Amino acid sequence: MTSPNIEQSIKEFILSEVLPGEDPAQLTDATPLISAGILDSIATLKLVDFLEKTFSISMAAHETDAEHLDTIERIARLVRSKQAAKSA
C-alpha cells in the first residue's frame, strides 16, 4: 500500500466500522477521534487491530492513546514511522 493511501484507508475504516451512515465530508484528517469521543476503548482496539493487519506493523500499548491516535493525521504519521523503522 502506498503512503498517500494510508489516510484514505484509515478514514474508510472509521467510516465503515465506527461511523456508519455519517457524512464522509465531516471526517477530516484533523478531526479529533478519541478526545471528541468518536473512538471509545473498543473502537480503538478495533482500529489498532486494523492498522497492524493492514500495514503490517506492531503497536506497543503506550502507542494506543490519544497522543498517537487522536486524528487520522497522527495515526498516519505513526504508521509511516513504524513502516520506516521496519524497512531501515
PDB file of N, CA, C and O in Angstrom:
ATOM      1  N   MET A   1       0.854  -1.186   0.000  1.00  0.00           N
ATOM      2  CA  MET A   1       0.000   0.000   0.000  1.00  0.00           C
ATOM      3  C   MET A   1       0.894   1.242   0.000  1.00  0.00           C
ATOM      4  O   MET A   1       1.829   1.333   0.796  1.00  0.00           O
ATOM      5  N   THR A   2       0.618   2.171  -0.865  1.00  0.00           N
ATOM      6  CA  THR A   2       1.455   3.356  -0.960  1.00  0.00           C
ATOM      7  C   THR A   2       1.064   4.376   0.105  1.00  0.00           C
ATOM      8  O   THR A   2      -0.071   4.397   0.581  1.00  0.00           O
ATOM      9  N   SER A   3       2.014   5.208   0.461  1.00  0.00           N
ATOM     10  CA  SER A   3       1.819   6.168   1.552  1.00  0.00           C
ATOM     11  C   SER A   3       0.590   7.061   1.427  1.00  0.00           C
ATOM     12  O   SER A   3      -0.131   7.216   2.412  1.00  0.00           O
ATOM     13  N   PRO A   4       0.311   7.658   0.264  1.00  0.00           N
ATOM     14  CA  PRO A   4      -0.849   8.557   0.202  1.00  0.00           C
ATOM     15  C   PRO A   4      -2.168   7.862   0.536  1.00  0.00           C
ATOM     16  O   PRO A   4      -3.144   8.527   0.882  1.00  0.00           O
ATOM     17  N   ASN A   5      -2.210   6.537   0.437  1.00  0.00           N
ATOM     18  CA  ASN A   5      -3.440   5.816   0.710  1.00  0.00           C
ATOM     19  C   ASN A   5      -3.652   5.511   2.184  1.00  0.00           C
ATOM     20  O   ASN A   5      -4.716   5.019   2.561  1.00  0.00           O
ATOM     21  N   ILE A   6      -2.667   5.790   3.020  1.00  0.00           N
ATOM     22  CA  ILE A   6      -2.797   5.483   4.443  1.00  0.00           C
ATOM     23  C   ILE A   6      -3.970   6.249   5.045  1.00  0.00           C
ATOM     24  O   ILE A   6      -4.837   5.651   5.682  1.00  0.00           O
ATOM     25  N   GLU A   7      -4.004   7.551   4.851  1.00  0.00           N
ATOM     26  CA  GLU A   7      -5.100   8.355   5.400  1.00  0.00           C
ATOM     27  C   GLU A   7      -6.458   7.880   4.878  1.00  0.00           C
ATOM     28  O   GLU A   7      -7.417   7.767   5.641  1.00  0.00           O
ATOM     29  N   GLN A   8      -6.530   7.602   3.581  1.00  0.00           N
ATOM     30  CA  GLN A   8      -7.794   7.169   2.985  1.00  0.00           C
ATOM     31  C   GLN A   8      -8.243   5.829   3.568  1.00  0.00           C
ATOM     32  O   GLN A   8      -9.425   5.644   3.859  1.00  0.00           O
ATOM     33  N   SER A   9      -7.318   4.906   3.738  1.00  0.00           N
ATOM     34  CA  SER A   9      -7.656   3.597   4.306  1.00  0.00           C
ATOM     35  C   SER A   9      -8.174   3.739   5.733  1.00  0.00           C
ATOM     36  O   SER A   9      -9.151   3.093   6.112  1.00  0.00           O
ATOM     37  N   ILE A  10      -7.519   4.586   6.522  1.00  0.00           N
ATOM     38  CA  ILE A  10      -7.936   4.808   7.905  1.00  0.00           C
ATOM     39  C   ILE A  10      -9.316   5.453   7.931  1.00  0.00           C
ATOM     40  O   ILE A  10     -10.180   5.055   8.712  1.00  0.00           O
ATOM     41  N   LYS A  11      -9.517   6.442   7.081  1.00  0.00           N
ATOM     42  CA  LYS A  11     -10.810   7.129   7.022  1.00  0.00           C
ATOM     43  C   LYS A  11     -11.923   6.156   6.639  1.00  0.00           C
ATOM     44  O   LYS A  11     -12.995   6.170   7.245  1.00  0.00           O
ATOM     45  N   GLU A  12     -11.677   5.316   5.641  1.00  0.00           N
ATOM     46  CA  GLU A  12     -12.683   4.344   5.209  1.00  0.00           C
ATOM     47  C   GLU A  12     -13.015   3.365   6.329  1.00  0.00           C
ATOM     48  O   GLU A  12     -14.176   3.004   6.521  1.00  0.00           O
ATOM     49  N   PHE A  13     -11.990   2.936   7.069  1.00  0.00           N
ATOM     50  CA  PHE A  13     -12.222   2.017   8.184  1.00  0.00           C
ATOM     51  C   PHE A  13     -13.098   2.684   9.247  1.00  0.00           C
ATOM     52  O   PHE A  13     -14.072   2.090   9.710  1.00  0.00           O
ATOM     53  N   ILE A  14     -12.758   3.899   9.628  1.00  0.00           N
ATOM     54  CA  ILE A  14     -13.522   4.602  10.665  1.00  0.00           C
ATOM     55  C   ILE A  14     -14.960   4.834  10.210  1.00  0.00           C
ATOM     56  O   ILE A  14     -15.896   4.641  10.985  1.00  0.00           O
ATOM     57  N   LEU A  15     -15.135   5.245   8.964  1.00  0.00           N
ATOM     58  CA  LEU A  15     -16.492   5.480   8.450  1.00  0.00           C
ATOM     59  C   LEU A  15     -17.321   4.195   8.417  1.00  0.00           C
ATOM     60  O   LEU A  15     -18.514   4.223   8.720  1.00  0.00           O
ATOM     61  N   SER A  16     -16.707   3.082   8.055  1.00  0.00           N
ATOM     62  CA  SER A  16     -17.491   1.847   7.957  1.00  0.00           C
ATOM     63  C   SER A  16     -17.685   1.159   9.304  1.00  0.00           C
ATOM     64  O   SER A  16     -18.743   0.581   9.552  1.00  0.00           O
ATOM     65  N   GLU A  17     -16.682   1.212  10.175  1.00  0.00           N
ATOM     66  CA  GLU A  17     -16.749   0.470  11.436  1.00  0.00           C
ATOM     67  C   GLU A  17     -17.238   1.288  12.628  1.00  0.00           C
ATOM     68  O   GLU A  17     -17.859   0.745  13.542  1.00  0.00           O
ATOM     69  N   VAL A  18     -16.960   2.583  12.621  1.00  0.00           N
ATOM     70  CA  VAL A  18     -17.277   3.413  13.787  1.00  0.00           C
ATOM     71  C   VAL A  18     -18.399   4.407  13.504  1.00  0.00           C
ATOM     72  O   VAL A  18     -19.220   4.690  14.376  1.00  0.00           O
ATOM     73  N   LEU A  19     -18.430   4.928  12.296  1.00  0.00           N
ATOM     74  CA  LEU A  19     -19.408   5.965  11.953  1.00  0.00           C
ATOM     75  C   LEU A  19     -20.240   5.582  10.727  1.00  0.00           C
ATOM     76  O   LEU A  19     -20.324   6.365   9.782  1.00  0.00           O
ATOM     77  N   PRO A  20     -20.852   4.402  10.720  1.00  0.00           N
ATOM     78  CA  PRO A  20     -21.628   4.035   9.528  1.00  0.00           C
ATOM     79  C   PRO A  20     -22.782   5.011   9.299  1.00  0.00           C
ATOM     80  O   PRO A  20     -23.506   5.373  10.227  1.00  0.00           O
ATOM     81  N   GLY A  21     -22.934   5.425   8.049  1.00  0.00           N
ATOM     82  CA  GLY A  21     -24.016   6.333   7.705  1.00  0.00           C
ATOM     83  C   GLY A  21     -23.696   7.811   7.887  1.00  0.00           C
ATOM     84  O   GLY A  21     -24.494   8.668   7.507  1.00  0.00           O
ATOM     85  N   GLU A  22     -22.544   8.117   8.462  1.00  0.00           N
ATOM     86  CA  GLU A  22     -22.168   9.523   8.641  1.00  0.00           C
ATOM     87  C   GLU A  22     -21.663  10.105   7.328  1.00  0.00           C
ATOM     88  O   GLU A  22     -21.218   9.376   6.442  1.00  0.00           O
ATOM     89  N   ASP A  23     -21.735  11.406   7.218  1.00  0.00           N
ATOM     90  CA  ASP A  23     -21.257  12.116   6.037  1.00  0.00           C
ATOM     91  C   ASP A  23     -19.726  12.064   6.006  1.00  0.00           C
ATOM     92  O   ASP A  23     -19.080  12.612   6.898  1.00  0.00           O
ATOM     93  N   PRO A  24     -19.138  11.417   4.999  1.00  0.00           N
ATOM     94  CA  PRO A  24     -17.675  11.323   4.918  1.00  0.00           C
ATOM     95  C   PRO A  24     -16.980  12.678   4.940  1.00  0.00           C
ATOM     96  O   PRO A  24     -15.842  12.778   5.400  1.00  0.00           O
ATOM     97  N   ALA A  25     -17.642  13.718   4.453  1.00  0.00           N
ATOM     98  CA  ALA A  25     -17.027  15.049   4.429  1.00  0.00           C
ATOM     99  C   ALA A  25     -16.811  15.607   5.833  1.00  0.00           C
ATOM    100  O   ALA A  25     -15.980  16.493   6.031  1.00  0.00           O
ATOM    101  N   GLN A  26     -17.562  15.088   6.808  1.00  0.00           N
ATOM    102  CA  GLN A  26     -17.426  15.566   8.183  1.00  0.00           C
ATOM    103  C   GLN A  26     -16.185  15.006   8.887  1.00  0.00           C
ATOM    104  O   GLN A  26     -15.757  15.540   9.911  1.00  0.00           O
ATOM    105  N   LEU A  27     -15.612  13.934   8.340  1.00  0.00           N
ATOM    106  CA  LEU A  27     -14.427  13.309   8.930  1.00  0.00           C
ATOM    107  C   LEU A  27     -13.199  13.752   8.151  1.00  0.00           C
ATOM    108  O   LEU A  27     -12.955  13.278   7.041  1.00  0.00           O
ATOM    109  N   THR A  28     -12.429  14.658   8.732  1.00  0.00           N
ATOM    110  CA  THR A  28     -11.209  15.142   8.084  1.00  0.00           C
ATOM    111  C   THR A  28      -9.996  14.501   8.735  1.00  0.00           C
ATOM    112  O   THR A  28     -10.122  13.800   9.739  1.00  0.00           O
ATOM    113  N   ASP A  29      -8.828  14.740   8.168  1.00  0.00           N
ATOM    114  CA  ASP A  29      -7.593  14.207   8.737  1.00  0.00           C
ATOM    115  C   ASP A  29      -7.294  14.806  10.106  1.00  0.00           C
ATOM    116  O   ASP A  29      -6.502  14.250  10.867  1.00  0.00           O
ATOM    117  N   ALA A  30      -7.927  15.945  10.427  1.00  0.00           N
ATOM    118  CA  ALA A  30      -7.674  16.624  11.698  1.00  0.00           C
ATOM    119  C   ALA A  30      -8.825  16.484  12.696  1.00  0.00           C
ATOM    120  O   ALA A  30      -8.757  17.056  13.784  1.00  0.00           O
ATOM    121  N   THR A  31      -9.873  15.741  12.356  1.00  0.00           N
ATOM    122  CA  THR A  31     -10.998  15.538  13.271  1.00  0.00           C
ATOM    123  C   THR A  31     -10.518  14.794  14.519  1.00  0.00           C
ATOM    124  O   THR A  31      -9.922  13.723  14.399  1.00  0.00           O
ATOM    125  N   PRO A  32     -10.765  15.339  15.715  1.00  0.00           N
ATOM    126  CA  PRO A  32     -10.370  14.615  16.935  1.00  0.00           C
ATOM    127  C   PRO A  32     -11.222  13.353  17.085  1.00  0.00           C
ATOM    128  O   PRO A  32     -12.451  13.414  17.048  1.00  0.00           O
ATOM    129  N   LEU A  33     -10.562  12.225  17.253  1.00  0.00           N
ATOM    130  CA  LEU A  33     -11.274  10.949  17.319  1.00  0.00           C
ATOM    131  C   LEU A  33     -11.474  10.471  18.756  1.00  0.00           C
ATOM    132  O   LEU A  33     -12.587  10.117  19.144  1.00  0.00           O
ATOM    133  N   ILE A  34     -10.408  10.460  19.536  1.00  0.00           N
ATOM    134  CA  ILE A  34     -10.505   9.992  20.915  1.00  0.00           C
ATOM    135  C   ILE A  34     -11.007  11.114  21.821  1.00  0.00           C
ATOM    136  O   ILE A  34     -11.925  10.912  22.615  1.00  0.00           O
ATOM    137  N   SER A  35     -10.404  12.291  21.702  1.00  0.00           N
ATOM    138  CA  SER A  35     -10.784  13.389  22.592  1.00  0.00           C
ATOM    139  C   SER A  35     -12.212  13.870  22.357  1.00  0.00           C
ATOM    140  O   SER A  35     -12.808  14.472  23.250  1.00  0.00           O
ATOM    141  N   ALA A  36     -12.773  13.617  21.175  1.00  0.00           N
ATOM    142  CA  ALA A  36     -14.159  14.008  20.892  1.00  0.00           C
ATOM    143  C   ALA A  36     -15.135  12.859  21.169  1.00  0.00           C
ATOM    144  O   ALA A  36     -16.346  13.019  21.019  1.00  0.00           O
ATOM    145  N   GLY A  37     -14.604  11.709  21.570  1.00  0.00           N
ATOM    146  CA  GLY A  37     -15.473  10.592  21.898  1.00  0.00           C
ATOM    147  C   GLY A  37     -15.922   9.751  20.715  1.00  0.00           C
ATOM    148  O   GLY A  37     -16.791   8.893  20.868  1.00  0.00           O
ATOM    149  N   ILE A  38     -15.349   9.978  19.539  1.00  0.00           N
ATOM    150  CA  ILE A  38     -15.703   9.167  18.369  1.00  0.00           C
ATOM    151  C   ILE A  38     -15.182   7.739  18.561  1.00  0.00           C
ATOM    152  O   ILE A  38     -15.889   6.768  18.293  1.00  0.00           O
ATOM    153  N   LEU A  39     -13.939   7.629  19.027  1.00  0.00           N
ATOM    154  CA  LEU A  39     -13.361   6.316  19.309  1.00  0.00           C
ATOM    155  C   LEU A  39     -13.438   6.048  20.804  1.00  0.00           C
ATOM    156  O   LEU A  39     -12.840   6.772  21.600  1.00  0.00           O
ATOM    157  N   ASP A  40     -14.177   5.002  21.189  1.00  0.00           N
ATOM    158  CA  ASP A  40     -14.146   4.568  22.573  1.00  0.00           C
ATOM    159  C   ASP A  40     -13.092   3.465  22.682  1.00  0.00           C
ATOM    160  O   ASP A  40     -12.375   3.207  21.715  1.00  0.00           O
ATOM    161  N   SER A  41     -12.990   2.820  23.823  1.00  0.00           N
ATOM    162  CA  SER A  41     -11.919   1.837  24.012  1.00  0.00           C
ATOM    163  C   SER A  41     -12.056   0.650  23.055  1.00  0.00           C
ATOM    164  O   SER A  41     -11.055   0.163  22.529  1.00  0.00           O
ATOM    165  N   ILE A  42     -13.275   0.188  22.828  1.00  0.00           N
ATOM    166  CA  ILE A  42     -13.478  -0.949  21.915  1.00  0.00           C
ATOM    167  C   ILE A  42     -13.143  -0.552  20.478  1.00  0.00           C
ATOM    168  O   ILE A  42     -12.467  -1.297  19.769  1.00  0.00           O
ATOM    169  N   ALA A  43     -13.611   0.610  20.053  1.00  0.00           N
ATOM    170  CA  ALA A  43     -13.323   1.090  18.697  1.00  0.00           C
ATOM    171  C   ALA A  43     -11.826   1.307  18.509  1.00  0.00           C
ATOM    172  O   ALA A  43     -11.292   1.062  17.427  1.00  0.00           O
ATOM    173  N   THR A  44     -11.151   1.765  19.556  1.00  0.00           N
ATOM    174  CA  THR A  44      -9.699   1.971  19.482  1.00  0.00           C
ATOM    175  C   THR A  44      -8.992   0.635  19.298  1.00  0.00           C
ATOM    176  O   THR A  44      -8.056   0.532  18.504  1.00  0.00           O
ATOM    177  N   LEU A  45      -9.432  -0.389  20.025  1.00  0.00           N
ATOM    178  CA  LEU A  45      -8.833  -1.721  19.853  1.00  0.00           C
ATOM    179  C   LEU A  45      -9.045  -2.244  18.440  1.00  0.00           C
ATOM    180  O   LEU A  45      -8.136  -2.828  17.849  1.00  0.00           O
ATOM    181  N   LYS A  46     -10.236  -2.038  17.897  1.00  0.00           N
ATOM    182  CA  LYS A  46     -10.514  -2.465  16.517  1.00  0.00           C
ATOM    183  C   LYS A  46      -9.623  -1.710  15.532  1.00  0.00           C
ATOM    184  O   LYS A  46      -9.119  -2.291  14.571  1.00  0.00           O
ATOM    185  N   LEU A  47      -9.435  -0.417  15.778  1.00  0.00           N
ATOM    186  CA  LEU A  47      -8.574   0.394  14.913  1.00  0.00           C
ATOM    187  C   LEU A  47      -7.137  -0.116  14.963  1.00  0.00           C
ATOM    188  O   LEU A  47      -6.495  -0.259  13.923  1.00  0.00           O
ATOM    189  N   VAL A  48      -6.632  -0.389  16.155  1.00  0.00           N
ATOM    190  CA  VAL A  48      -5.258  -0.891  16.299  1.00  0.00           C
ATOM    191  C   VAL A  48      -5.109  -2.223  15.560  1.00  0.00           C
ATOM    192  O   VAL A  48      -4.115  -2.442  14.867  1.00  0.00           O
ATOM    193  N   ASP A  49      -6.083  -3.100  15.705  1.00  0.00           N
ATOM    194  CA  ASP A  49      -6.055  -4.382  15.004  1.00  0.00           C
ATOM    195  C   ASP A  49      -6.032  -4.160  13.495  1.00  0.00           C
ATOM    196  O   ASP A  49      -5.258  -4.798  12.781  1.00  0.00           O
ATOM    197  N   PHE A  50      -6.875  -3.265  13.016  1.00  0.00           N
ATOM    198  CA  PHE A  50      -6.915  -2.925  11.584  1.00  0.00           C
ATOM    199  C   PHE A  50      -5.553  -2.393  11.112  1.00  0.00           C
ATOM    200  O   PHE A  50      -5.051  -2.813  10.070  1.00  0.00           O
ATOM    201  N   LEU A  51      -4.966  -1.480  11.870  1.00  0.00           N
ATOM    202  CA  LEU A  51      -3.680  -0.888  11.483  1.00  0.00           C
ATOM    203  C   LEU A  51      -2.580  -1.943  11.423  1.00  0.00           C
ATOM    204  O   LEU A  51      -1.791  -1.977  10.479  1.00  0.00           O
ATOM    205  N   GLU A  52      -2.536  -2.797  12.434  1.00  0.00           N
ATOM    206  CA  GLU A  52      -1.490  -3.817  12.473  1.00  0.00           C
ATOM    207  C   GLU A  52      -1.617  -4.790  11.301  1.00  0.00           C
ATOM    208  O   GLU A  52      -0.616  -5.156  10.684  1.00  0.00           O
ATOM    209  N   LYS A  53      -2.836  -5.204  10.997  1.00  0.00           N
ATOM    210  CA  LYS A  53      -3.041  -6.164   9.901  1.00  0.00           C
ATOM    211  C   LYS A  53      -2.877  -5.514   8.530  1.00  0.00           C
ATOM    212  O   LYS A  53      -2.253  -6.091   7.640  1.00  0.00           O
ATOM    213  N   THR A  54      -3.431  -4.326   8.358  1.00  0.00           N
ATOM    214  CA  THR A  54      -3.408  -3.667   7.056  1.00  0.00           C
ATOM    215  C   THR A  54      -2.019  -3.194   6.662  1.00  0.00           C
ATOM    216  O   THR A  54      -1.616  -3.317   5.505  1.00  0.00           O
ATOM    217  N   PHE A  55      -1.288  -2.648   7.635  1.00  0.00           N
ATOM    218  CA  PHE A  55       0.008  -2.047   7.307  1.00  0.00           C
ATOM    219  C   PHE A  55       1.197  -2.878   7.790  1.00  0.00           C
ATOM    220  O   PHE A  55       2.338  -2.422   7.717  1.00  0.00           O
ATOM    221  N   SER A  56       0.943  -4.083   8.279  1.00  0.00           N
ATOM    222  CA  SER A  56       1.998  -4.995   8.741  1.00  0.00           C
ATOM    223  C   SER A  56       2.935  -4.327   9.741  1.00  0.00           C
ATOM    224  O   SER A  56       4.157  -4.352   9.593  1.00  0.00           O
ATOM    225  N   ILE A  57       2.325  -3.726  10.767  1.00  0.00           N
ATOM    226  CA  ILE A  57       3.108  -3.082  11.822  1.00  0.00           C
ATOM    227  C   ILE A  57       2.682  -3.666  13.158  1.00  0.00           C
ATOM    228  O   ILE A  57       1.650  -4.330  13.255  1.00  0.00           O
ATOM    229  N   SER A  58       3.480  -3.416  14.183  1.00  0.00           N
ATOM    230  CA  SER A  58       3.122  -3.790  15.553  1.00  0.00           C
ATOM    231  C   SER A  58       3.089  -2.527  16.386  1.00  0.00           C
ATOM    232  O   SER A  58       3.981  -1.684  16.292  1.00  0.00           O
ATOM    233  N   MET A  59       2.064  -2.402  17.194  1.00  0.00           N
ATOM    234  CA  MET A  59       1.941  -1.222  18.041  1.00  0.00           C
ATOM    235  C   MET A  59       2.098  -1.610  19.498  1.00  0.00           C
ATOM    236  O   MET A  59       1.561  -2.625  19.942  1.00  0.00           O
ATOM    237  N   ALA A  60       2.841  -0.791  20.242  1.00  0.00           N
ATOM    238  CA  ALA A  60       3.009  -1.011  21.677  1.00  0.00           C
ATOM    239  C   ALA A  60       1.816  -0.407  22.414  1.00  0.00           C
ATOM    240  O   ALA A  60       1.139   0.482  21.898  1.00  0.00           O
ATOM    241  N   ALA A  61       1.572  -0.898  23.613  1.00  0.00           N
ATOM    242  CA  ALA A  61       0.426  -0.426  24.401  1.00  0.00           C
ATOM    243  C   ALA A  61       0.443   1.091  24.592  1.00  0.00           C
ATOM    244  O   ALA A  61      -0.604   1.735  24.542  1.00  0.00           O
ATOM    245  N   HIS A  62       1.629   1.661  24.811  1.00  0.00           N
ATOM    246  CA  HIS A  62       1.700   3.111  25.046  1.00  0.00           C
ATOM    247  C   HIS A  62       1.404   3.941  23.787  1.00  0.00           C
ATOM    248  O   HIS A  62       1.259   5.160  23.871  1.00  0.00           O
ATOM    249  N   GLU A  63       1.315   3.288  22.632  1.00  0.00           N
ATOM    250  CA  GLU A  63       1.014   3.996  21.384  1.00  0.00           C
ATOM    251  C   GLU A  63      -0.479   3.988  21.051  1.00  0.00           C
ATOM    252  O   GLU A  63      -0.883   4.499  20.006  1.00  0.00           O
ATOM    253  N   THR A  64      -1.284   3.422  21.917  1.00  0.00           N
ATOM    254  CA  THR A  64      -2.715   3.322  21.642  1.00  0.00           C
ATOM    255  C   THR A  64      -3.512   4.370  22.408  1.00  0.00           C
ATOM    256  O   THR A  64      -4.638   4.116  22.835  1.00  0.00           O
ATOM    257  N   ASP A  65      -2.927   5.538  22.576  1.00  0.00           N
ATOM    258  CA  ASP A  65      -3.578   6.610  23.326  1.00  0.00           C
ATOM    259  C   ASP A  65      -3.886   7.796  22.412  1.00  0.00           C
ATOM    260  O   ASP A  65      -3.574   7.781  21.221  1.00  0.00           O
ATOM    261  N   ALA A  66      -4.502   8.817  22.995  1.00  0.00           N
ATOM    262  CA  ALA A  66      -4.887   9.998  22.213  1.00  0.00           C
ATOM    263  C   ALA A  66      -3.685  10.709  21.607  1.00  0.00           C
ATOM    264  O   ALA A  66      -3.800  11.314  20.541  1.00  0.00           O
ATOM    265  N   GLU A  67      -2.551  10.646  22.259  1.00  0.00           N
ATOM    266  CA  GLU A  67      -1.352  11.304  21.717  1.00  0.00           C
ATOM    267  C   GLU A  67      -1.005  10.758  20.333  1.00  0.00           C
ATOM    268  O   GLU A  67      -0.535  11.500  19.471  1.00  0.00           O
ATOM    269  N   HIS A  68      -1.233   9.473  20.123  1.00  0.00           N
ATOM    270  CA  HIS A  68      -0.880   8.833  18.856  1.00  0.00           C
ATOM    271  C   HIS A  68      -2.066   8.596  17.921  1.00  0.00           C
ATOM    272  O   HIS A  68      -1.890   8.529  16.704  1.00  0.00           O
ATOM    273  N   LEU A  69      -3.267   8.469  18.478  1.00  0.00           N
ATOM    274  CA  LEU A  69      -4.406   8.033  17.669  1.00  0.00           C
ATOM    275  C   LEU A  69      -5.571   9.021  17.639  1.00  0.00           C
ATOM    276  O   LEU A  69      -6.681   8.637  17.271  1.00  0.00           O
ATOM    277  N   ASP A  70      -5.354  10.271  18.012  1.00  0.00           N
ATOM    278  CA  ASP A  70      -6.488  11.199  18.119  1.00  0.00           C
ATOM    279  C   ASP A  70      -6.973  11.748  16.784  1.00  0.00           C
ATOM    280  O   ASP A  70      -8.120  12.185  16.681  1.00  0.00           O
ATOM    281  N   THR A  71      -6.129  11.734  15.766  1.00  0.00           N
ATOM    282  CA  THR A  71      -6.560  12.209  14.448  1.00  0.00           C
ATOM    283  C   THR A  71      -6.027  11.253  13.377  1.00  0.00           C
ATOM    284  O   THR A  71      -5.068  10.518  13.613  1.00  0.00           O
ATOM    285  N   ILE A  72      -6.641  11.270  12.230  1.00  0.00           N
ATOM    286  CA  ILE A  72      -6.161  10.455  11.111  1.00  0.00           C
ATOM    287  C   ILE A  72      -4.733  10.870  10.762  1.00  0.00           C
ATOM    288  O   ILE A  72      -3.900  10.035  10.412  1.00  0.00           O
ATOM    289  N   GLU A  73      -4.467  12.155  10.863  1.00  0.00           N
ATOM    290  CA  GLU A  73      -3.125  12.690  10.606  1.00  0.00           C
ATOM    291  C   GLU A  73      -2.085  12.033  11.526  1.00  0.00           C
ATOM    292  O   GLU A  73      -1.041  11.575  11.062  1.00  0.00           O
ATOM    293  N   ARG A  74      -2.374  11.993  12.815  1.00  0.00           N
ATOM    294  CA  ARG A  74      -1.442  11.395  13.786  1.00  0.00           C
ATOM    295  C   ARG A  74      -1.302   9.895  13.564  1.00  0.00           C
ATOM    296  O   ARG A  74      -0.203   9.349  13.658  1.00  0.00           O
ATOM    297  N   ILE A  75      -2.407   9.238  13.272  1.00  0.00           N
ATOM    298  CA  ILE A  75      -2.369   7.796  13.037  1.00  0.00           C
ATOM    299  C   ILE A  75      -1.485   7.493  11.822  1.00  0.00           C
ATOM    300  O   ILE A  75      -0.651   6.589  11.868  1.00  0.00           O
ATOM    301  N   ALA A  76      -1.671   8.247  10.743  1.00  0.00           N
ATOM    302  CA  ALA A  76      -0.874   8.033   9.527  1.00  0.00           C
ATOM    303  C   ALA A  76       0.604   8.297   9.800  1.00  0.00           C
ATOM    304  O   ALA A  76       1.465   7.580   9.291  1.00  0.00           O
ATOM    305  N   ARG A  77       0.900   9.316  10.594  1.00  0.00           N
ATOM    306  CA  ARG A  77       2.296   9.618  10.942  1.00  0.00           C
ATOM    307  C   ARG A  77       2.910   8.443  11.702  1.00  0.00           C
ATOM    308  O   ARG A  77       4.053   8.065  11.444  1.00  0.00           O
ATOM    309  N   LEU A  78       2.156   7.868  12.636  1.00  0.00           N
ATOM    310  CA  LEU A  78       2.631   6.717  13.400  1.00  0.00           C
ATOM    311  C   LEU A  78       2.863   5.518  12.481  1.00  0.00           C
ATOM    312  O   LEU A  78       3.886   4.842  12.589  1.00  0.00           O
ATOM    313  N   VAL A  79       1.928   5.256  11.589  1.00  0.00           N
ATOM    314  CA  VAL A  79       2.067   4.133  10.653  1.00  0.00           C
ATOM    315  C   VAL A  79       3.311   4.324   9.792  1.00  0.00           C
ATOM    316  O   VAL A  79       4.096   3.393   9.616  1.00  0.00           O
ATOM    317  N   ARG A  80       3.490   5.518   9.261  1.00  0.00           N
ATOM    318  CA  ARG A  80       4.665   5.782   8.413  1.00  0.00           C
ATOM    319  C   ARG A  80       5.969   5.612   9.190  1.00  0.00           C
ATOM    320  O   ARG A  80       6.936   5.064   8.659  1.00  0.00           O
ATOM    321  N   SER A  81       6.007   6.074  10.438  1.00  0.00           N
ATOM    322  CA  SER A  81       7.240   5.943  11.219  1.00  0.00           C
ATOM    323  C   SER A  81       7.524   4.473  11.516  1.00  0.00           C
ATOM    324  O   SER A  81       8.683   4.057  11.527  1.00  0.00           O
ATOM    325  N   LYS A  82       6.480   3.689  11.757  1.00  0.00           N
ATOM    326  CA  LYS A  82       6.656   2.256  12.005  1.00  0.00           C
ATOM    327  C   LYS A  82       7.128   1.544  10.738  1.00  0.00           C
ATOM    328  O   LYS A  82       7.989   0.666  10.802  1.00  0.00           O
ATOM    329  N   GLN A  83       6.570   1.919   9.595  1.00  0.00           N
ATOM    330  CA  GLN A  83       6.981   1.317   8.324  1.00  0.00           C
ATOM    331  C   GLN A  83       8.440   1.676   8.016  1.00  0.00           C
ATOM    332  O   GLN A  83       9.209   0.834   7.552  1.00  0.00           O
ATOM    333  N   ALA A  84       8.805   2.920   8.276  1.00  0.00           N
ATOM    334  CA  ALA A  84      10.186   3.359   8.011  1.00  0.00           C
ATOM    335  C   ALA A  84      11.166   2.629   8.920  1.00  0.00           C
ATOM    336  O   ALA A  84      12.238   2.217   8.478  1.00  0.00           O
ATOM    337  N   ALA A  85      10.802   2.471  10.183  1.00  0.00           N
ATOM    338  CA  ALA A  85      11.675   1.780  11.124  1.00  0.00           C
ATOM    339  C   ALA A  85      11.840   0.301  10.740  1.00  0.00           C
ATOM    340  O   ALA A  85      12.906  -0.288  10.916  1.00  0.00           O
ATOM    341  N   LYS A  86      10.774  -0.268  10.221  1.00  0.00           N
ATOM    342  CA  LYS A  86      10.794  -1.670   9.818  1.00  0.00           C
ATOM    343  C   LYS A  86      11.686  -1.897   8.597  1.00  0.00           C
ATOM    344  O   LYS A  86      12.361  -2.922   8.492  1.00  0.00           O
ATOM    345  N   SER A  87      11.682  -0.940   7.686  1.00  0.00           N
ATOM    346  CA  SER A  87      12.454  -1.091   6.451  1.00  0.00           C
ATOM    347  C   SER A  87      13.887  -0.574   6.585  1.00  0.00           C
ATOM    348  O   SER A  87      14.692  -0.727   5.666  1.00  0.00           O
ATOM    349  N   ALA A  88      14.202   0.031   7.717  1.00  0.00           N
ATOM    350  CA  ALA A  88      15.553   0.576   7.920  1.00  0.00           C
ATOM    351  C   ALA A  88      16.524  -0.511   8.326  1.00  0.00           C
ATOM    352  O   ALA A  88      17.705  -0.236   8.539  1.00  0.00           O
TER     353      ALA A  88
END
